[in-house]
Amino acid sequence: MTPEIRAVFQIFGIGFLVAILHTILKQSGKEEFAHWTTLLGFVAVFVIVIGYVDRLYDEIQRVFLSQ
């Protein structure tokens, strides 16, 4: 499995777990923890995406700036 496909599945897994935890916490009356869980899930996905954006930027620099 390529690293890109693995990252897509990681993002899907994080989103799925965050959605389940958010629903459970909200139904049990702990809305503040539910919001924190969502925020932490967003940060985790953001870190993964930032890593790929950095690689993309490096690749673009390599292709267009190295002559």
Secondary structure, DSSP 8 states (H G I E B T S, - for coil): --HHHHHHHHHHHHHHHHHHHHHHHHHTT-HHHHHHHHHHHHHHHHHHHHHHHHHHHHHHHHHHH--
